[in-house]
Amino acid sequence: MNQLLTLLIVLVVFLIIILAGRKDRVGKADAAKESGKKERDEWAKENVLSAYQVQNKRDELTSTIDKKLGADTPDAGMLKKIVNEWAELKLKRFAERRSWVREPEKKED
């Protein structure tokens, strides 16, 4: 009887250890799933423009600035600089977004 009780206690302890480990792994998997879903949602909400669309938008904004403020004013120059920086960032983001497909092993500096 004593041996049976000891065996039962050992089995219960093993069962508890296995279930606790499984619960921890399931929790980690759920957290990874949630973070992946959150990242996909952020990507879906982002306004993604192709390189061609960014260049067209930059040209459109630059011509609008020239028409409304004039080509030689300091404000127009500053706005054009801001538009060009925006376009460069959009193009860089577009390239980074696609880079994992072409070069998955590439490490960031």
LUMTOR-970656 format. One line per field, with one value per atom (N, C-alpha, C, O): residue number from 0; residue in three letters; chain; x, y, z. Coordinates in steps of 0.2 Angstrom, whole numbers. Example, Ala and Ser with C-alpha at 12.3 -4.5 7.8 and 13.67 -1.06 7.14 Angstrom:
BEGIN
num <- c(0;0;0;0;1;1;1;1)
residu <- c(ALA;ALA;ALA;ALA;SER;SER;SER;SER)
chaine <- c(A;A;A;A;A;A;A;A)
xx <- c(66;62;66;71;64;68;64;67)
yy <- c(-28;-22;-16;-17;-11;-5;0;6)
zz <- c(39;39;39;42;35;36;39;40)
END
This chain:
BEGIN
num <- c(0;0;0;0;1;1;1;1;2;2;2;2;3;3;3;3;4;4;4;4;5;5;5;5;6;6;6;6;7;7;7;7;8;8;8;8;9;9;9;9;10;10;10;10;11;11;11;11;12;12;12;12;13;13;13;13;14;14;14;14;15;15;15;15;16;16;16;16;17;17;17;17;18;18;18;18;19;19;19;19;20;20;20;20;21;21;21;21;22;22;22;22;23;23;23;23;24;24;24;24;25;25;25;25;26;26;26;26;27;27;27;27;28;28;28;28;29;29;29;29;30;30;30;30;31;31;31;31;32;32;32;32;33;33;33;33;34;34;34;34;35;35;35;35;36;36;36;36;37;37;37;37;38;38;38;38;39;39;39;39;40;40;40;40;41;41;41;41;42;42;42;42;43;43;43;43;44;44;44;44;45;45;45;45;46;46;46;46;47;47;47;47;48;48;48;48;49;49;49;49;50;50;50;50;51;51;51;51;52;52;52;52;53;53;53;53;54;54;54;54;55;55;55;55;56;56;56;56;57;57;57;57;58;58;58;58;59;59;59;59;60;60;60;60;61;61;61;61;62;62;62;62;63;63;63;63;64;64;64;64;65;65;65;65;66;66;66;66;67;67;67;67;68;68;68;68;69;69;69;69;70;70;70;70;71;71;71;71;72;72;72;72;73;73;73;73;74;74;74;74;75;75;75;75;76;76;76;76;77;77;77;77;78;78;78;78;79;79;79;79;80;80;80;80;81;81;81;81;82;82;82;82;83;83;83;83;84;84;84;84;85;85;85;85;86;86;86;86;87;87;87;87;88;88;88;88;89;89;89;89;90;90;90;90;91;91;91;91;92;92;92;92;93;93;93;93;94;94;94;94;95;95;95;95;96;96;96;96;97;97;97;97;98;98;98;98;99;99;99;99;100;100;100;100;101;101;101;101;102;102;102;102;103;103;103;103;104;104;104;104;105;105;105;105;106;106;106;106;107;107;107;107;108;108;108;108)
residu <- c(MET;MET;MET;MET;ASN;ASN;ASN;ASN;GLN;GLN;GLN;GLN;LEU;LEU;LEU;LEU;LEU;LEU;LEU;LEU;THR;THR;THR;THR;LEU;LEU;LEU;LEU;LEU;LEU;LEU;LEU;ILE;ILE;ILE;ILE;VAL;VAL;VAL;VAL;LEU;LEU;LEU;LEU;VAL;VAL;VAL;VAL;VAL;VAL;VAL;VAL;PHE;PHE;PHE;PHE;LEU;LEU;LEU;LEU;ILE;ILE;ILE;ILE;ILE;ILE;ILE;ILE;ILE;ILE;ILE;ILE;LEU;LEU;LEU;LEU;ALA;ALA;ALA;ALA;GLY;GLY;GLY;GLY;ARG;ARG;ARG;ARG;LYS;LYS;LYS;LYS;ASP;ASP;ASP;ASP;ARG;ARG;ARG;ARG;VAL;VAL;VAL;VAL;GLY;GLY;GLY;GLY;LYS;LYS;LYS;LYS;ALA;ALA;ALA;ALA;ASP;ASP;ASP;ASP;ALA;ALA;ALA;ALA;ALA;ALA;ALA;ALA;LYS;LYS;LYS;LYS;GLU;GLU;GLU;GLU;SER;SER;SER;SER;GLY;GLY;GLY;GLY;LYS;LYS;LYS;LYS;LYS;LYS;LYS;LYS;GLU;GLU;GLU;GLU;ARG;ARG;ARG;ARG;ASP;ASP;ASP;ASP;GLU;GLU;GLU;GLU;TRP;TRP;TRP;TRP;ALA;ALA;ALA;ALA;LYS;LYS;LYS;LYS;GLU;GLU;GLU;GLU;ASN;ASN;ASN;ASN;VAL;VAL;VAL;VAL;LEU;LEU;LEU;LEU;SER;SER;SER;SER;ALA;ALA;ALA;ALA;TYR;TYR;TYR;TYR;GLN;GLN;GLN;GLN;VAL;VAL;VAL;VAL;GLN;GLN;GLN;GLN;ASN;ASN;ASN;ASN;LYS;LYS;LYS;LYS;ARG;ARG;ARG;ARG;ASP;ASP;ASP;ASP;GLU;GLU;GLU;GLU;LEU;LEU;LEU;LEU;THR;THR;THR;THR;SER;SER;SER;SER;THR;THR;THR;THR;ILE;ILE;ILE;ILE;ASP;ASP;ASP;ASP;LYS;LYS;LYS;LYS;LYS;LYS;LYS;LYS;LEU;LEU;LEU;LEU;GLY;GLY;GLY;GLY;ALA;ALA;ALA;ALA;ASP;ASP;ASP;ASP;THR;THR;THR;THR;PRO;PRO;PRO;PRO;ASP;ASP;ASP;ASP;ALA;ALA;ALA;ALA;GLY;GLY;GLY;GLY;MET;MET;MET;MET;LEU;LEU;LEU;LEU;LYS;LYS;LYS;LYS;LYS;LYS;LYS;LYS;ILE;ILE;ILE;ILE;VAL;VAL;VAL;VAL;ASN;ASN;ASN;ASN;GLU;GLU;GLU;GLU;TRP;TRP;TRP;TRP;ALA;ALA;ALA;ALA;GLU;GLU;GLU;GLU;LEU;LEU;LEU;LEU;LYS;LYS;LYS;LYS;LEU;LEU;LEU;LEU;LYS;LYS;LYS;LYS;ARG;ARG;ARG;ARG;PHE;PHE;PHE;PHE;ALA;ALA;ALA;ALA;GLU;GLU;GLU;GLU;ARG;ARG;ARG;ARG;ARG;ARG;ARG;ARG;SER;SER;SER;SER;TRP;TRP;TRP;TRP;VAL;VAL;VAL;VAL;ARG;ARG;ARG;ARG;GLU;GLU;GLU;GLU;PRO;PRO;PRO;PRO;GLU;GLU;GLU;GLU;LYS;LYS;LYS;LYS;LYS;LYS;LYS;LYS;GLU;GLU;GLU;GLU;ASP;ASP;ASP;ASP)
chaine <- c(A;A;A;A;A;A;A;A;A;A;A;A;A;A;A;A;A;A;A;A;A;A;A;A;A;A;A;A;A;A;A;A;A;A;A;A;A;A;A;A;A;A;A;A;A;A;A;A;A;A;A;A;A;A;A;A;A;A;A;A;A;A;A;A;A;A;A;A;A;A;A;A;A;A;A;A;A;A;A;A;A;A;A;A;A;A;A;A;A;A;A;A;A;A;A;A;A;A;A;A;A;A;A;A;A;A;A;A;A;A;A;A;A;A;A;A;A;A;A;A;A;A;A;A;A;A;A;A;A;A;A;A;A;A;A;A;A;A;A;A;A;A;A;A;A;A;A;A;A;A;A;A;A;A;A;A;A;A;A;A;A;A;A;A;A;A;A;A;A;A;A;A;A;A;A;A;A;A;A;A;A;A;A;A;A;A;A;A;A;A;A;A;A;A;A;A;A;A;A;A;A;A;A;A;A;A;A;A;A;A;A;A;A;A;A;A;A;A;A;A;A;A;A;A;A;A;A;A;A;A;A;A;A;A;A;A;A;A;A;A;A;A;A;A;A;A;A;A;A;A;A;A;A;A;A;A;A;A;A;A;A;A;A;A;A;A;A;A;A;A;A;A;A;A;A;A;A;A;A;A;A;A;A;A;A;A;A;A;A;A;A;A;A;A;A;A;A;A;A;A;A;A;A;A;A;A;A;A;A;A;A;A;A;A;A;A;A;A;A;A;A;A;A;A;A;A;A;A;A;A;A;A;A;A;A;A;A;A;A;A;A;A;A;A;A;A;A;A;A;A;A;A;A;A;A;A;A;A;A;A;A;A;A;A;A;A;A;A;A;A;A;A;A;A;A;A;A;A;A;A;A;A;A;A;A;A;A;A;A;A;A;A;A;A;A;A;A;A;A;A;A;A;A;A;A;A;A;A;A;A;A;A;A;A;A;A;A;A;A;A;A;A;A;A;A;A;A;A;A;A;A;A;A;A;A;A)
xx <- c(4;0;4;3;10;14;17;18;19;22;17;19;11;6;5;4;5;4;10;9;16;22;21;23;20;19;14;15;8;3;5;4;9;11;16;16;21;26;22;24;17;14;10;10;7;3;8;7;14;19;22;22;23;25;19;21;13;7;7;6;8;8;14;13;20;25;24;25;21;20;15;16;9;4;6;5;11;13;18;17;22;26;22;24;17;13;9;9;7;4;8;6;15;19;21;21;22;23;17;18;11;5;4;3;6;6;11;10;17;22;20;21;17;14;9;8;4;-1;2;-1;7;10;13;13;17;20;14;15;9;4;0;-1;-1;-3;1;-1;8;12;13;13;12;12;6;6;0;-6;-6;-8;-3;-3;2;0;7;12;9;9;5;1;-4;-5;-7;-12;-9;-12;-3;0;2;2;5;6;0;1;-5;-11;-14;-17;-13;-16;-11;-13;-5;0;-2;-4;-1;-2;4;9;4;10;9;4;14;14;20;26;19;25;30;28;36;41;38;39;34;32;26;26;22;17;20;18;26;29;32;31;35;38;33;34;27;22;19;18;18;16;21;18;27;32;32;32;31;31;25;25;19;13;13;11;16;17;22;21;27;32;29;30;25;22;17;16;13;8;12;9;17;21;24;23;26;28;23;23;17;11;8;7;8;5;10;8;16;21;26;29;27;32;38;39;43;48;54;58;55;61;60;65;54;53;57;57;59;62;57;59;51;46;45;44;45;44;50;49;56;62;62;64;59;59;54;55;48;43;45;43;49;51;56;56;60;65;61;63;56;52;49;49;46;43;48;46;54;59;61;62;62;64;58;59;52;46;47;46;48;48;54;53;60;65;64;65;60;58;53;54;49;44;47;45;52;55;60;60;63;67;62;64;57;52;49;49;48;46;51;49;57;63;64;65;63;64;59;60;53;47;48;45;51;52;58;59;63;70;70;74;65;65;64;66;60;59;65;66;68;74;80;84;82;88;86;87;84;82;88;87;94;100;103;107;101;105;104;98;109;109;109;112;106;106;112;114;114;121;119;124)
yy <- c(-6;0;6;11;6;12;13;19;8;9;12;16;10;12;20;23;21;28;33;38;30;34;34;40;29;29;34;38;35;39;46;51;48;55;57;62;52;54;55;60;51;52;59;62;61;67;73;78;72;77;78;84;73;73;76;80;74;77;85;88;87;94;98;103;95;98;98;103;93;93;98;102;98;103;110;115;112;118;121;126;116;117;119;123;115;116;123;126;124;131;137;142;136;141;142;148;136;136;139;143;137;140;148;151;150;157;161;166;158;161;161;166;156;155;160;164;161;166;173;177;175;181;183;188;178;178;179;183;176;176;183;186;186;193;198;203;197;202;202;207;196;195;199;202;197;200;208;211;210;218;221;226;217;220;220;224;214;214;219;222;221;226;233;237;234;240;241;246;236;236;237;241;234;235;242;245;245;252;257;263;255;260;262;257;268;270;268;272;263;261;264;262;267;270;267;266;265;263;269;275;267;272;277;283;275;279;284;290;281;285;291;296;289;294;299;305;298;303;307;313;304;308;313;319;311;315;320;326;319;324;329;335;327;332;336;342;333;337;342;348;340;344;350;356;349;354;359;365;357;361;366;371;363;366;372;377;370;375;381;386;379;384;389;395;386;390;394;400;392;395;400;406;398;402;406;410;403;406;402;398;401;397;399;395;406;409;411;413;410;412;407;401;409;404;399;393;401;396;391;385;393;388;383;377;386;381;376;371;379;375;369;363;371;366;361;355;363;358;353;347;356;352;346;341;349;344;339;333;341;336;331;325;334;329;324;318;326;322;317;311;319;314;309;303;311;306;301;295;304;299;294;288;296;292;286;281;289;284;279;273;281;277;272;266;274;270;265;259;267;262;257;251;259;254;249;243;251;247;242;236;245;240;235;230;237;233;227;221;228;223;219;214;222;219;212;208;210;204;198;192;200;195;193;188;199;198;195;191;198;197;195;199;189;188;187;188;186;185;192;192;197;203;206;206;208;210;218;221;221;228;231;228;237;239;243;246)
zz <- c(0;0;0;-3;4;4;-3;-4;-6;-13;-18;-22;-17;-22;-20;-25;-14;-12;-15;-17;-14;-16;-24;-27;-28;-35;-37;-42;-34;-35;-34;-38;-29;-27;-33;-35;-35;-40;-47;-50;-48;-55;-54;-59;-49;-48;-49;-52;-46;-46;-54;-56;-57;-64;-68;-73;-67;-71;-70;-74;-64;-62;-66;-69;-66;-69;-77;-80;-80;-87;-89;-93;-85;-86;-85;-89;-80;-79;-85;-87;-87;-93;-99;-103;-100;-106;-106;-111;-100;-99;-100;-103;-98;-100;-107;-110;-110;-118;-121;-126;-119;-123;-121;-126;-116;-114;-119;-121;-119;-124;-131;-135;-133;-140;-141;-146;-136;-137;-137;-141;-133;-133;-140;-143;-143;-149;-155;-159;-154;-159;-159;-164;-153;-152;-155;-158;-153;-156;-164;-167;-166;-174;-177;-182;-173;-176;-175;-180;-170;-169;-174;-177;-176;-181;-188;-192;-189;-196;-196;-202;-191;-191;-192;-196;-189;-190;-197;-200;-200;-207;-212;-217;-210;-214;-214;-219;-208;-207;-211;-212;-212;-215;-222;-226;-224;-231;-235;-234;-238;-242;-249;-253;-251;-258;-262;-259;-268;-272;-274;-272;-276;-278;-283;-282;-288;-293;-290;-291;-285;-282;-278;-277;-274;-270;-274;-272;-280;-284;-287;-287;-289;-292;-286;-288;-280;-275;-273;-272;-273;-272;-277;-275;-283;-289;-288;-289;-286;-286;-280;-281;-274;-269;-270;-268;-274;-275;-280;-279;-285;-290;-286;-287;-281;-277;-273;-273;-270;-266;-271;-269;-277;-281;-283;-284;-284;-286;-281;-282;-275;-269;-266;-264;-265;-261;-266;-264;-272;-276;-275;-270;-280;-280;-276;-274;-275;-272;-265;-262;-262;-255;-250;-251;-244;-239;-237;-235;-236;-233;-239;-237;-245;-250;-250;-251;-249;-249;-243;-244;-238;-232;-233;-231;-236;-237;-242;-241;-247;-252;-249;-251;-244;-241;-237;-237;-233;-229;-234;-232;-239;-244;-247;-247;-248;-251;-246;-247;-239;-234;-233;-232;-233;-233;-238;-237;-244;-250;-249;-250;-247;-246;-240;-241;-235;-230;-232;-230;-236;-239;-243;-243;-248;-252;-248;-250;-243;-239;-235;-235;-233;-229;-234;-232;-240;-245;-247;-247;-247;-249;-243;-244;-237;-231;-230;-228;-232;-231;-236;-235;-242;-247;-246;-249;-242;-242;-239;-241;-234;-231;-236;-235;-241;-246;-251;-252;-252;-257;-253;-256;-247;-244;-236;-232;-235;-228;-223;-217;-226;-221;-220;-215;-223;-222;-215;-213;-212;-205;-206;-210;-201;-201;-197;-193;-200;-197;-190;-187)
END
